């Protein structure tokens, strides 16, 4: 049975949500059509005490990340790539999970149109590519995936193996093993040579 992720599912520590999202389905329904992918890579961000979190880096980070769990947090990285995050833990904790990659399930042709002439394994590998393929935009910031008809998470299966590593592309607080991924998926965007299992 397919179950939609509710508020309580996201109202858990970011580490638990980041691990729990592996294997679940991310769906976006648009006027162009429906696209969906199985989440295969995430990163956890742990609020103002985490020097890599936007809650620590930016003046408006606490405001944006302090919203209710299940709220989308969008931002642009390097002035180019959109990033899709979901607020986790309790409102005011400023935790979030970055979705780094999915394995396409539905709407592959639409993803190809959006991404252009790239190999299929590159369609949704990496957070910027994922946003382009899935049609996520900066104006989706603040959307609530718990009640949205357009963007939602469906909990359809338990993850298989999960491995973890340090997060990718950050310079502050880069050591913690807070990146989680399916080691068997060709859509994972970064190294696969770190720790088997999940972080303590």
ChimeraX attribute file (.defattr): number of C-alpha atoms within 10 A of each C-alpha:
attribute: neighborCount
match mode: 1-to-1
recipient: residues
	/A:1	6
	/A:2	9
	/A:3	10
	/A:4	17
	/A:5	19
	/A:6	17
	/A:7	19
	/A:8	13
	/A:9	18
	/A:10	27
	/A:11	19
	/A:12	16
	/A:13	19
	/A:14	27
	/A:15	25
	/A:16	17
	/A:17	22
	/A:18	26
	/A:19	26
	/A:20	19
	/A:21	27
	/A:22	26
	/A:23	25
	/A:24	21
	/A:25	23
	/A:26	23
	/A:27	21
	/A:28	19
	/A:29	16
	/A:30	14
	/A:31	6
	/A:32	9
	/A:33	10
	/A:34	18
	/A:35	22
	/A:36	23
	/A:37	23
	/A:38	23
	/A:39	27
	/A:40	29
	/A:41	32
	/A:42	29
	/A:43	25
	/A:44	27
	/A:45	27
	/A:46	23
	/A:47	24
	/A:48	19
	/A:49	13
	/A:50	17
	/A:51	17
	/A:52	18
	/A:53	23
	/A:54	22
	/A:55	25
	/A:56	17
	/A:57	14
	/A:58	12
	/A:59	10
	/A:60	12
	/A:61	17
	/A:62	20
	/A:63	12
	/A:64	21
	/A:65	28
	/A:66	22
	/A:67	23
	/A:68	22
	/A:69	28
	/A:70	29
	/A:71	27
	/A:72	27
	/A:73	24
	/A:74	22
	/A:75	19
	/A:76	13
	/A:77	11
	/A:78	7
	/A:79	7
	/A:80	9
	/A:81	18
	/A:82	20
	/A:83	23
	/A:84	23
	/A:85	25
	/A:86	28
	/A:87	31
	/A:88	36
	/A:89	28
	/A:90	20
	/A:91	16
	/A:92	17
	/A:93	21
	/A:94	28
	/A:95	32
	/A:96	32
	/A:97	29
	/A:98	22
	/A:99	27
	/A:100	29
	/A:101	29
	/A:102	32
	/A:103	26
	/A:104	24
	/A:105	13
	/A:106	15
	/A:107	18
	/A:108	20
	/A:109	11
	/A:110	17
	/A:111	23
	/A:112	18
	/A:113	10
	/A:114	16
	/A:115	21
	/A:116	11
	/A:117	10
	/A:118	9
	/A:119	9
	/A:120	16
	/A:121	15
	/A:122	20
	/A:123	26
	/A:124	28
	/A:125	24
	/A:126	21
	/A:127	23
	/A:128	21
	/A:129	22
	/A:130	27
	/A:131	25
	/A:132	19
	/A:133	26
	/A:134	29
	/A:135	19
	/A:136	19
	/A:137	16
	/A:138	16
	/A:139	10
	/A:140	16
	/A:141	17
	/A:142	18
	/A:143	18
	/A:144	22
	/A:145	24
	/A:146	20
	/A:147	15
	/A:148	12
	/A:149	12
	/A:150	14
	/A:151	22
	/A:152	22
	/A:153	23
	/A:154	17
	/A:155	20
	/A:156	15
	/A:157	15
	/A:158	11
	/A:159	16
	/A:160	11
	/A:161	14
	/A:162	21
	/A:163	22
	/A:164	26
	/A:165	23
	/A:166	18
	/A:167	21
	/A:168	15
	/A:169	8
	/A:170	12
	/A:171	10
	/A:172	11
	/A:173	13
	/A:174	16
	/A:175	12
	/A:176	13
	/A:177	19
	/A:178	23
	/A:179	26
	/A:180	31
	/A:181	32
	/A:182	22
	/A:183	19
	/A:184	13
	/A:185	15
	/A:186	14
	/A:187	25
	/A:188	25
	/A:189	20
	/A:190	17
	/A:191	12
	/A:192	16
	/A:193	10
	/A:194	11
	/A:195	14
	/A:196	13
	/A:197	12
	/A:198	18
	/A:199	16
	/A:200	5
